């Protein structure tokens, strides 16, 4: 059993196709097939099978996959440990973040890090919370930032901040820009939210339902939409209102295509977690980035605040 065989199985499991896996690994399709056959021979069980949609893992393949991913991740850690011998704050740092967090002061912290550690190569990936956890678990990134903790026993989840949830609405909504002390005034509104996934106890969908119930709006109509972008477009069009992370609507607030309703009974915060592999290796560059990020709580930028450089420029002109 060698690294090439393990990489072949992992690539097939992610891409669902031998040809695409061969392209990803810069090998021919027969070479990838041969590697899988060798691995199946060593394990004494078929690992993949063909279906109408491509290639899927067998029960044995699904059983072996987490161990294969953990082994590959450990080898990557070993390579990073060797690189660290040449300098404590050098190398590559890869970070996966929930896309909406790009609208927070996180970007400023990353810029600060880049200025402080010019010898470090910073790689950024955006994904949803579940995908962030998967990228970290597979060692495709050094660590991740996501909403809620990750349930995987192979990951450590450390809460570093919280973000405010706000009620977003179309600008023409009757309560746009106002405070609504009695949530029953919103009882006729339809809410746009993520579908409930029963296997995930902590999610934005569950948080929304809990807050509506606490505000005696548990009978409210809910339009389930599994895309945050689609949710925002529907709210903009007046198809409903939504309880969302504040950072997720910064651009819309700036453009004034969305407004906020202040509903004290629906105020809530969503936790932001740093996730990393339990047995993972942190090189000096990763530790340096973590120290910079831990200094300032993650919070949204003011969407209507003028650029400080522009403000100073205008003041000089006066």
Secondary structure, 3 states (H helix, E strand, C coil): CCHHHHHHHHHHHHHCCHHHHHHHCCCCHHHHHHHHHHHHHHHCCCCEEEECCEEEECHHHHHHHHHHHHHHHHHHHHHHHHHHCCCCCCEEEEEEEEHHHHHECHHHHHHHHHHHCCCEEEEEEEECHHHHHHHHHCCCCCEEEEECCCCCCCEEEEEEEEEEEEEEECCCCCCCCCECCCHHHHCCCEEEECCCCCCCCCCHHHHHHHHHHHCCCCCCEEEECCCHHHHHHHHHCCCCEEEEEHHHHHHHHHHCCCEEEECHHHCEEEEEEEEEECCCCCCHHHHHHHHHHCCCCCCECCCCCCCHHHHHHHHHHC
